[in-house]
Amino acid sequence: MAKYRKFDTYKKILITGGAGFIGFHLSKRLLELGANVVGFDNCNDYYDVSLKESRLAILQAYPNYEFIKGDLADESAVKALFDKSKPDIVVNLGAQAGVRYSIDHPRSYIDSNLIGFFNILEACRQIGVEHLLFASSSSVYGNQEKTPFSTTDNVDHPISLYAATKKSNELMAYTYSHLYGIPATGLRFFTVYGPYGRPDMAYFKFANLIRDGKPIKIYNNGDMLRDFTYVDDIVAGIEHMLCNPPKANTEGDKYKVYNIGNNSPVKLMDFIETLEKALGKTAEKEYLPMQPGDVYQTYADVSELERDFDFRPCTSIEKGLGKFAEWYRDYYGA
């Protein structure tokens, strides 16, 4: 059985992307455990700002929560954030998300995902944090045919700028760990879904179209596989890691990357059918070719996660989409 430290509630946690989907759920969980959490987010309008405001309203009801608005690409704002909050642990979830959006809006990915992450690394170096955890993505695996995807696989061929920035984050974090001794853990998330999710994600778009009685667009004629991961599983995985920075390797580097995925790919059409059942409505379908930047399948090898933390995501799509649909109907009155 793996030996790891449980989360110490006295630690001060900084979560960038604090108004975002995963940032909200992680913050809420840690606040419930009694931790002091500082959230940082620019609350941009990439998707509905009111959803971000709703998340923040819930978090700000906790006395042990502080929110600071600012942009990762603003060096002075990030420095002021660290000087004020003096975090023990940093979870960098702030980034410009979305594969397709990166095709037409590349600069925002450079600003947030590269310059912004550089600013985080520099701030971590200056104050000497105990552990930096940062969001990577299953997108780094590209369109490789070998499955399941392992962290030992070659990921030198990203097929979107978004994926390239996430791969770059891993390289940057490794270098800072090597040069400056910053313990760093990269998290390759696999298609995260759930309540208070991102409206730009396919399942959320499907729900909106199903609600409105409009046809849903299904790419690659529905022939795709995704390792859909319920958000509570993502949060549980991070919670296990927070107080367990990587041990030094043979070269003395405290750096590690983990997959966090359900380890059970689902056919896109099965996912849609499950969502329809959860919402109690059937959608008309429009079948289209594969979109640029999309990958055929994602499939996480989580053996290292299980080995080191006795944990693996396990929420079924029936249970997860059921919870999403319940929240969706309540939030939107659908």
Rosetta blueprint (number, residue, H / E / L):
1 M L
2 A L
3 K L
4 Y L
5 R L
6 K L
7 F L
8 D L
9 T L
10 Y L
11 K L
12 K E
13 I E
14 L E
15 I E
16 T E
17 G L
18 G L
19 A L
20 G L
21 F H
22 I H
23 G H
24 F H
25 H H
26 L H
27 S H
28 K H
29 R H
30 L H
31 L H
32 E H
33 L L
34 G L
35 A L
36 N E
37 V E
38 V E
39 G E
40 F E
41 D E
42 N L
43 C L
44 N L
45 D L
46 Y L
47 Y L
48 D L
49 V H
50 S H
51 L H
52 K H
53 E H
54 S H
55 R H
56 L H
57 A H
58 I H
59 L H
60 Q L
61 A L
62 Y L
63 P L
64 N L
65 Y E
66 E E
67 F E
68 I E
69 K E
70 G L
71 D L
72 L L
73 A L
74 D L
75 E H
76 S H
77 A H
78 V H
79 K H
80 A H
81 L H
82 F H
83 D H
84 K H
85 S H
86 K L
87 P L
88 D L
89 I E
90 V E
91 V E
92 N E
93 L L
94 G L
95 A L
96 Q L
97 A L
98 G L
99 V H
100 R H
101 Y H
102 S H
103 I H
104 D H
105 H L
106 P H
107 R H
108 S H
109 Y H
110 I H
111 D H
112 S H
113 N H
114 L H
115 I H
116 G H
117 F H
118 F H
119 N H
120 I H
121 L H
122 E H
123 A H
124 C H
125 R H
126 Q H
127 I H
128 G L
129 V L
130 E L
131 H E
132 L E
133 L E
134 F E
135 A E
136 S E
137 S E
138 S H
139 S H
140 V H
141 Y H
142 G L
143 N L
144 Q L
145 E L
146 K L
147 T L
148 P L
149 F E
150 S L
151 T L
152 T L
153 D L
154 N L
155 V L
156 D L
157 H L
158 P L
159 I L
160 S L
161 L H
162 Y H
163 A H
164 A H
165 T H
166 K H
167 K H
168 S H
169 N H
170 E H
171 L H
172 M H
173 A H
174 Y H
175 T H
176 Y H
177 S H
178 H H
179 L H
180 Y H
181 G L
182 I L
183 P L
184 A E
185 T E
186 G E
187 L E
188 R E
189 F E
190 F L
191 T L
192 V E
193 Y E
194 G L
195 P L
196 Y L
197 G L
198 R L
199 P L
200 D L
201 M L
202 A H
203 Y H
204 F H
205 K H
206 F H
207 A H
208 N H
209 L H
210 I H
211 R H
212 D H
213 G L
214 K L
215 P L
216 I E
217 K E
218 I E
219 Y E
220 N H
221 N H
222 G H
223 D L
224 M L
225 L E
226 R E
227 D L
228 F L
229 T E
230 Y E
231 V H
232 D H
233 D H
234 I H
235 V H
236 A H
237 G H
238 I H
239 E H
240 H H
241 M H
242 L L
243 C L
244 N L
245 P L
246 P L
247 K L
248 A L
249 N L
250 T L
251 E L
252 G L
253 D L
254 K L
255 Y E
256 K E
257 V E
258 Y E
259 N E
260 I E
261 G L
262 N L
263 N L
264 S L
265 P L
266 V E
267 K E
268 L H
269 M H
270 D H
271 F H
272 I H
273 E H
274 T H
275 L H
276 E H
277 K H
278 A H
279 L H
280 G L
281 K L
282 T L
283 A L
284 E L
285 K E
286 E E
287 Y E
288 L E
289 P L
290 M L
291 Q L
292 P L
293 G L
294 D L
295 V L
296 Y L
297 Q E
298 T L
299 Y L
300 A E
301 D L
302 V L
303 S H
304 E H
305 L H
306 E H
307 R H
308 D H
309 F H
310 D L
311 F L
312 R L
313 P L
314 C L
315 T L
316 S L
317 I H
318 E H
319 K H
320 G H
321 L H
322 G H
323 K H
324 F H
325 A H
326 E H
327 W H
328 Y H
329 R H
330 D H
331 Y H
332 Y H
333 G L
334 A L
